[in-house]
Amino acid sequence: MRTRPTPWRVRTAAALTTLALTGLAACGSSGSGDGEEIVVGVFSWTAAGVQAEILSQVAEEHPELGVSEIVQQNVDPAVGWAGIDKGDVDVLVEVNLPNQQQFADEAAETTELVSETYGGAVQGWFVPAYLVEEGGAAEGLTSVDQLAEEKYADAVGGVLYDADPGWVTTEQNAARIEGFGLEIEHNPSSEAAELAELKRAYDDEEPILVYLYRPHWVFDEYDLVQLEEPNPYVEGAFTDGGPTDVAIPTLAANIAARKDLQDRAPEFVEFLKNVEIPLEDVEALLAAANADSSLTPEDLATQWLDENADLVESWLP
């Protein structure tokens, strides 16, 4: 798997149901002494692993938070939410909303979202800047709906390169092509294949149109322009009878915690409520992981904590 593994754009309901039947796999722990053992569910993307490590290292350095040990468990979204609802998991980091909202709603009796780590993580359709700048093949292209014009569809290559077929966003993109009445091909395969296609086109300054999302290391490497959305996302879009000529929703990452953790480790919960990491910092961490595959989430977390001591201090109750 690449250094930035399959992100949180979740995956079909059937696949999630299957995943929910699997067990939780331990992947690491930290801490010692008196206090509560906290189980943190870690999703399969780099940002989740780094944030779990940040929590682990802060808890270890600050025993006053009341945590003796943080045990990290590898989980997929369905597994993690099933685990936190049953009490096998105490905390989930990088909870992606709105994509995981249904899970959060179903676990509302036992679990609450305690903080938004970062917001404003846009997703949509991107083209290289060289295509739309003055003199570029798609000069004048600024918005998704302009792709209904043959000249602009041709100028971006007539294809939307997309990620894994099972992602929710892949289904949404197929619906968007139809909703906007576009005569472009939809080409989902895998994120790795999509990024390889982007690199090939970018290196030769050829036309290309890709679906991407933030946070992602790709924006550190390429100069990309997101096409504007003529219609904002609305609740109920992409469901039966809902509009499909709208934007894919902007994402936010959250921390979820079991409600009973407030009684077991109140200082730790107060700390979690204060955790905020700038989106730009998350992307920088992903870029570092992509540039050097030997860096572990622990390495990245240690580096980030060293550089952001004042911010971390502000999180402490």
C-alpha positions, 0 to 999 in steps of 0.5 A: 500500500502507498504511504498515504493509504486508502482514505476515508472516502468510505466504501459501499454499505455492503463492504462496510457491513462485511468489515464490521464482522471482522475483529480489532487488530492491535497495532501499538500502545504507549504510556505507563503508571496509574490511570485509565487504559484508553483504546484508540481506533486507528483508520487505515490512512496516514493522517489517522495514524499520525493523530493517534500517535500525537494523542499517545505521546501527549498522554505519555508526557502528561500523566495528569491527563489520567491515562496509563496507556493508549492502545491503538487498534487498526480498524476500518470505519464500520469496525471502529464504530461497532467497537466504540458502540460496544465499548471495545474502543474508547476513541476514534480519530479522523472521523470523517463527516459527513461520510461517517455521519450515519455511523455517528448517528447510530452510536449516539447513545454511547458516543459523542463527537468531542472536537473537530480536528480540522474542517474545510477539506474540499473535494472535487474535480481538478485540472493542472494550472497549465491547462487553464492559465493564459494560453493553455488548452482549457483557458477560460475553464473555471467551472464544472458545468462548462465541461458540457461545452465540447471545446472544454471537454476536449481540452481536459481530455474527455475523461474524468480519472477517479479513484476506487470504484467502491468509494462513495465519492466515485458513485457521486462523481458518476451521478454528477456526470449525468446530472450536469449532462456531460459527455465525458468518460468516467474512469475509476480504477484505484487511487494509485492508478489515478495518481500515476495517470496524473503524473504522466500527464503533468510531466508532459503537460498534457490534458487531464481531469481528476477527482481529488480531495484534501488533505492530500500530499498531491497538492504539495507536488503539483500546481492544481486548480479546482473547478468551481461548483455552480451549485452547492451541496445540499442535504439529500443530494445523491440519494433517491430523488435528490439532486446530482448536479451539486458539489461533493460535500466539504469534509471535516475530521473529528474525534469521537469518544465514548460518553463513559470516558468522561467519568473514567478519564475526565481530564483526557476528555477535556484535552480531546475537546481542545485538539485542533490541527491545521489542515495545512499541517496535516497535508505537510505531514502527508507530503513528508510521508510520501517523500520518505516512506521510511517515516512512521506515524510515530516519527511524523507525530514526534516531529510535529509535536516538537514544532508545535509545542505552544499549540499542544500546550493550549490543548491541556486542561 
